[in-house]
Amino acid sequence: MLGWLFGGLIKKLERASKDVSQDFVKSAGKQIGELFDEKLYPLADKLDYIAQNRINQAKNEMEELETKTVGDIESLINQADEQVKKALENINQVREVALRDVRETIGITDTYLENRINQISLVVMEALQLGSQFTPEEINNKLIAPMLVEVNLLEEKLFKDANQLVDKIDEAIDGKLEQIRNELKKHLAHALPNPFDKCRQRLKIGLKPGARLSDIELYELSECYELSKLNEKSSIDEVLKIYGQLQHNAAMMAALVKKAPELKRIAIQDWLKYGVLCEFWRRAIKTYDSTEPLMLKPEKSQRFLTDKENT
């Protein structure tokens, strides 16, 4: 089992990236910290989920090793000044250990995993290298923007990986689209308009009859109703059942709207999000009694459980 491969990698990269001069920490430390907290850690959770699903498949499409990325890493280290060179070397050591651990864990060289490890390491290295070149006033415009571009590219690759996995699921339910549509409509299609329904209010469909709801509106309304069942008294078992159902619904929705790219993208992103949340709470069972309530503070429970703000 890979476990939290990318989560552990990001934590080690963050630790290694702090080994730079005090001047750099003062000027760019806050922005580098935000890069980790807001972008790289959430990305790592999704990568861990995708990686485990790929390995669990009987057959995988292998990628070619991106030698350019490795070359870019070597070039950065060779050209770095003493201010950041030690940190870059530490990051490269973390990268090499991660590659070795993956090979030892799964017994083969998986170029998909190696490419992602190299790409994330390069993003962190480039952030440190660029940050060392700018004044505090320049940091936001000249450091953060390029880093977000790099992270967005990684997220786009992640989306394509998830798309391939969901397509495998779609193959198993191909030809059952009307059955899927009827499943979505079963509880909602004949619902009367209700301007006081919080879920309908949120989706701005309070006065719309159930029979006139589109597929995506039915899907989002069903999602809202499921999430509304979660609160600070929910047990982990209940959380897992709801997230599992939502991930199942997302896979069905992806099949239903496969000819509408933007709608399919929404469904795939949801499939990945709820899969990551299922994995998180599945691991939480090892720490907590799965039948006991979560005992979260009421004002925090909705966001913590659903990844959405209360409205």
Contacts in CASP RR format, 6 or more apart in sequence:
PFRMAT RR
TARGET T0000
AUTHOR 0000-0000-0000
METHOD contacts of the structure
MODEL  1
MLGWLFGGLIKKLERASKDVSQDFVKSAGKQIGELFDEKLYPLADKLDYI
AQNRINQAKNEMEELETKTVGDIESLINQADEQVKKALENINQVREVALR
DVRETIGITDTYLENRINQISLVVMEALQLGSQFTPEEINNKLIAPMLVE
VNLLEEKLFKDANQLVDKIDEAIDGKLEQIRNELKKHLAHALPNPFDKCR
QRLKIGLKPGARLSDIELYELSECYELSKLNEKSSIDEVLKIYGQLQHNA
AMMAALVKKAPELKRIAIQDWLKYGVLCEFWRRAIKTYDSTEPLMLKPEK
SQRFLTDKENT
1 52 0 8 1.000
1 105 0 8 1.000
2 48 0 8 1.000
2 51 0 8 1.000
2 52 0 8 1.000
2 55 0 8 1.000
2 102 0 8 1.000
2 105 0 8 1.000
2 106 0 8 1.000
3 48 0 8 1.000
3 52 0 8 1.000
4 44 0 8 1.000
4 48 0 8 1.000
5 47 0 8 1.000
5 48 0 8 1.000
5 51 0 8 1.000
5 98 0 8 1.000
5 101 0 8 1.000
5 102 0 8 1.000
5 113 0 8 1.000
6 43 0 8 1.000
6 44 0 8 1.000
6 45 0 8 1.000
6 47 0 8 1.000
6 48 0 8 1.000
6 51 0 8 1.000
6 116 0 8 1.000
6 117 0 8 1.000
6 120 0 8 1.000
7 41 0 8 1.000
7 44 0 8 1.000
7 45 0 8 1.000
7 48 0 8 1.000
8 44 0 8 1.000
9 44 0 8 1.000
9 94 0 8 1.000
9 95 0 8 1.000
9 98 0 8 1.000
9 117 0 8 1.000
9 120 0 8 1.000
9 121 0 8 1.000
10 36 0 8 1.000
10 40 0 8 1.000
10 41 0 8 1.000
10 44 0 8 1.000
10 120 0 8 1.000
12 94 0 8 1.000
12 97 0 8 1.000
12 98 0 8 1.000
13 36 0 8 1.000
13 40 0 8 1.000
13 91 0 8 1.000
13 94 0 8 1.000
13 120 0 8 1.000
13 121 0 8 1.000
13 124 0 8 1.000
14 33 0 8 1.000
14 36 0 8 1.000
14 40 0 8 1.000
16 87 0 8 1.000
16 90 0 8 1.000
16 91 0 8 1.000
16 93 0 8 1.000
16 94 0 8 1.000
17 32 0 8 1.000
17 36 0 8 1.000
17 87 0 8 1.000
17 91 0 8 1.000
17 124 0 8 1.000
17 127 0 8 1.000
17 128 0 8 1.000
18 25 0 8 1.000
18 87 0 8 1.000
19 86 0 8 1.000
19 87 0 8 1.000
19 90 0 8 1.000
20 83 0 8 1.000
20 84 0 8 1.000
20 86 0 8 1.000
20 87 0 8 1.000
20 128 0 8 1.000
20 132 0 8 1.000
21 83 0 8 1.000
24 83 0 8 1.000
24 84 0 8 1.000
24 128 0 8 1.000
24 131 0 8 1.000
24 132 0 8 1.000
26 136 0 8 1.000
27 131 0 8 1.000
27 134 0 8 1.000
27 135 0 8 1.000
27 136 0 8 1.000
27 139 0 8 1.000
28 131 0 8 1.000
28 132 0 8 1.000
28 134 0 8 1.000
28 136 0 8 1.000
28 139 0 8 1.000
28 143 0 8 1.000
31 139 0 8 1.000
31 140 0 8 1.000
31 143 0 8 1.000
31 144 0 8 1.000
32 127 0 8 1.000
32 128 0 8 1.000
32 131 0 8 1.000
34 144 0 8 1.000
35 124 0 8 1.000
35 127 0 8 1.000
35 144 0 8 1.000
35 147 0 8 1.000
35 151 0 8 1.000
39 147 0 8 1.000
39 148 0 8 1.000
39 151 0 8 1.000
40 120 0 8 1.000
40 123 0 8 1.000
40 124 0 8 1.000
40 151 0 8 1.000
43 120 0 8 1.000
43 151 0 8 1.000
43 154 0 8 1.000
43 155 0 8 1.000
43 158 0 8 1.000
44 120 0 8 1.000
45 276 0 8 1.000
45 280 0 8 1.000
46 158 0 8 1.000
46 162 0 8 1.000
46 272 0 8 1.000
46 276 0 8 1.000
47 116 0 8 1.000
47 120 0 8 1.000
47 158 0 8 1.000
48 276 0 8 1.000
48 279 0 8 1.000
49 272 0 8 1.000
49 275 0 8 1.000
49 276 0 8 1.000
49 279 0 8 1.000
50 158 0 8 1.000
50 161 0 8 1.000
50 162 0 8 1.000
50 165 0 8 1.000
50 272 0 8 1.000
51 112 0 8 1.000
51 113 0 8 1.000
51 116 0 8 1.000
52 279 0 8 1.000
53 165 0 8 1.000
54 60 0 8 1.000
54 112 0 8 1.000
54 161 0 8 1.000
54 165 0 8 1.000
55 106 0 8 1.000
55 110 0 8 1.000
57 165 0 8 1.000
57 168 0 8 1.000
60 112 0 8 1.000
61 164 0 8 1.000
62 110 0 8 1.000
62 111 0 8 1.000
62 112 0 8 1.000
63 111 0 8 1.000
63 112 0 8 1.000
63 115 0 8 1.000
64 111 0 8 1.000
65 111 0 8 1.000
65 114 0 8 1.000
65 115 0 8 1.000
66 115 0 8 1.000
66 118 0 8 1.000
66 119 0 8 1.000
69 115 0 8 1.000
69 118 0 8 1.000
69 119 0 8 1.000
69 122 0 8 1.000
70 118 0 8 1.000
72 122 0 8 1.000
73 92 0 8 1.000
73 95 0 8 1.000
73 118 0 8 1.000
73 121 0 8 1.000
73 122 0 8 1.000
73 125 0 8 1.000
76 88 0 8 1.000
76 122 0 8 1.000
76 125 0 8 1.000
76 126 0 8 1.000
76 129 0 8 1.000
77 85 0 8 1.000
77 88 0 8 1.000
77 89 0 8 1.000
77 92 0 8 1.000
77 125 0 8 1.000
80 88 0 8 1.000
80 129 0 8 1.000
81 132 0 8 1.000
83 132 0 8 1.000
84 128 0 8 1.000
84 129 0 8 1.000
84 132 0 8 1.000
87 128 0 8 1.000
88 125 0 8 1.000
88 128 0 8 1.000
88 129 0 8 1.000
91 121 0 8 1.000
91 124 0 8 1.000
91 125 0 8 1.000
91 128 0 8 1.000
92 121 0 8 1.000
92 125 0 8 1.000
94 121 0 8 1.000
95 117 0 8 1.000
95 118 0 8 1.000
95 121 0 8 1.000
98 117 0 8 1.000
99 114 0 8 1.000
99 117 0 8 1.000
102 110 0 8 1.000
102 113 0 8 1.000
102 114 0 8 1.000
102 117 0 8 1.000
103 109 0 8 1.000
103 110 0 8 1.000
112 161 0 8 1.000
116 154 0 8 1.000
116 157 0 8 1.000
119 154 0 8 1.000
119 157 0 8 1.000
120 154 0 8 1.000
122 150 0 8 1.000
123 147 0 8 1.000
123 150 0 8 1.000
123 151 0 8 1.000
123 154 0 8 1.000
126 146 0 8 1.000
126 147 0 8 1.000
126 150 0 8 1.000
127 143 0 8 1.000
127 147 0 8 1.000
130 142 0 8 1.000
130 143 0 8 1.000
130 146 0 8 1.000
130 147 0 8 1.000
131 139 0 8 1.000
131 143 0 8 1.000
134 142 0 8 1.000
134 143 0 8 1.000
158 272 0 8 1.000
159 265 0 8 1.000
159 268 0 8 1.000
159 269 0 8 1.000
159 272 0 8 1.000
162 268 0 8 1.000
162 269 0 8 1.000
162 271 0 8 1.000
162 272 0 8 1.000
163 264 0 8 1.000
163 268 0 8 1.000
166 251 0 8 1.000
166 254 0 8 1.000
166 267 0 8 1.000
166 268 0 8 1.000
166 271 0 8 1.000
169 251 0 8 1.000
169 254 0 8 1.000
169 255 0 8 1.000
170 251 0 8 1.000
170 254 0 8 1.000
170 255 0 8 1.000
170 258 0 8 1.000
173 180 0 8 1.000
173 251 0 8 1.000
173 252 0 8 1.000
173 255 0 8 1.000
174 255 0 8 1.000
176 255 0 8 1.000
177 255 0 8 1.000
177 256 0 8 1.000
180 252 0 8 1.000
180 253 0 8 1.000
180 255 0 8 1.000
180 256 0 8 1.000
181 215 0 8 1.000
181 256 0 8 1.000
183 252 0 8 1.000
184 215 0 8 1.000
184 218 0 8 1.000
184 219 0 8 1.000
184 222 0 8 1.000
184 249 0 8 1.000
184 252 0 8 1.000
184 253 0 8 1.000
184 256 0 8 1.000
185 218 0 8 1.000
187 222 0 8 1.000
188 210 0 8 1.000
188 213 0 8 1.000
188 218 0 8 1.000
188 221 0 8 1.000
188 222 0 8 1.000
189 210 0 8 1.000
189 211 0 8 1.000
189 213 0 8 1.000
189 218 0 8 1.000
190 210 0 8 1.000
190 211 0 8 1.000
191 209 0 8 1.000
191 210 0 8 1.000
192 209 0 8 1.000
192 210 0 8 1.000
193 200 0 8 1.000
193 206 0 8 1.000
193 207 0 8 1.000
193 208 0 8 1.000
193 209 0 8 1.000
193 210 0 8 1.000
194 200 0 8 1.000
194 206 0 8 1.000
195 201 0 8 1.000
195 206 0 8 1.000
195 207 0 8 1.000
197 206 0 8 1.000
198 224 0 8 1.000
198 228 0 8 1.000
199 221 0 8 1.000
199 224 0 8 1.000
199 225 0 8 1.000
199 228 0 8 1.000
200 206 0 8 1.000
200 208 0 8 1.000
200 221 0 8 1.000
202 224 0 8 1.000
202 311 0 8 1.000
203 217 0 8 1.000
203 220 0 8 1.000
203 221 0 8 1.000
203 224 0 8 1.000
205 213 0 8 1.000
205 217 0 8 1.000
205 221 0 8 1.000
208 217 0 8 1.000
213 221 0 8 1.000
215 253 0 8 1.000
215 256 0 8 1.000
215 257 0 8 1.000
215 263 0 8 1.000
216 253 0 8 1.000
216 257 0 8 1.000
216 263 0 8 1.000
216 266 0 8 1.000
219 249 0 8 1.000
219 253 0 8 1.000
219 267 0 8 1.000
222 249 0 8 1.000
223 246 0 8 1.000
223 249 0 8 1.000
223 270 0 8 1.000
226 242 0 8 1.000
226 245 0 8 1.000
226 246 0 8 1.000
226 249 0 8 1.000
227 242 0 8 1.000
227 246 0 8 1.000
227 305 0 8 1.000
227 306 0 8 1.000
227 308 0 8 1.000
229 238 0 8 1.000
229 242 0 8 1.000
230 238 0 8 1.000
230 239 0 8 1.000
230 242 0 8 1.000
230 301 0 8 1.000
230 302 0 8 1.000
230 305 0 8 1.000
230 306 0 8 1.000
231 298 0 8 1.000
231 301 0 8 1.000
231 302 0 8 1.000
231 305 0 8 1.000
232 293 0 8 1.000
232 294 0 8 1.000
232 295 0 8 1.000
232 296 0 8 1.000
232 297 0 8 1.000
232 298 0 8 1.000
232 301 0 8 1.000
233 293 0 8 1.000
233 294 0 8 1.000
234 293 0 8 1.000
234 294 0 8 1.000
234 305 0 8 1.000
235 290 0 8 1.000
235 291 0 8 1.000
235 292 0 8 1.000
235 293 0 8 1.000
235 294 0 8 1.000
236 281 0 8 1.000
236 284 0 8 1.000
236 285 0 8 1.000
236 288 0 8 1.000
236 290 0 8 1.000
236 291 0 8 1.000
236 292 0 8 1.000
236 294 0 8 1.000
237 290 0 8 1.000
237 291 0 8 1.000
239 281 0 8 1.000
239 294 0 8 1.000
239 305 0 8 1.000
240 278 0 8 1.000
240 281 0 8 1.000
240 282 0 8 1.000
240 290 0 8 1.000
243 274 0 8 1.000
243 275 0 8 1.000
243 277 0 8 1.000
243 278 0 8 1.000
243 281 0 8 1.000
244 274 0 8 1.000
244 275 0 8 1.000
244 278 0 8 1.000
246 270 0 8 1.000
246 274 0 8 1.000
247 270 0 8 1.000
247 271 0 8 1.000
247 274 0 8 1.000
247 275 0 8 1.000
247 278 0 8 1.000
250 267 0 8 1.000
250 268 0 8 1.000
250 270 0 8 1.000
250 271 0 8 1.000
250 274 0 8 1.000
251 267 0 8 1.000
251 271 0 8 1.000
253 263 0 8 1.000
253 266 0 8 1.000
253 267 0 8 1.000
253 270 0 8 1.000
254 264 0 8 1.000
254 267 0 8 1.000
254 268 0 8 1.000
254 271 0 8 1.000
257 263 0 8 1.000
257 264 0 8 1.000
257 267 0 8 1.000
258 264 0 8 1.000
273 307 0 8 1.000
277 307 0 8 1.000
288 294 0 8 1.000
294 301 0 8 1.000
294 305 0 8 1.000
296 304 0 8 1.000
296 305 0 8 1.000
299 310 0 8 1.000
302 308 0 8 1.000
302 309 0 8 1.000
302 310 0 8 1.000
303 309 0 8 1.000
303 310 0 8 1.000
END
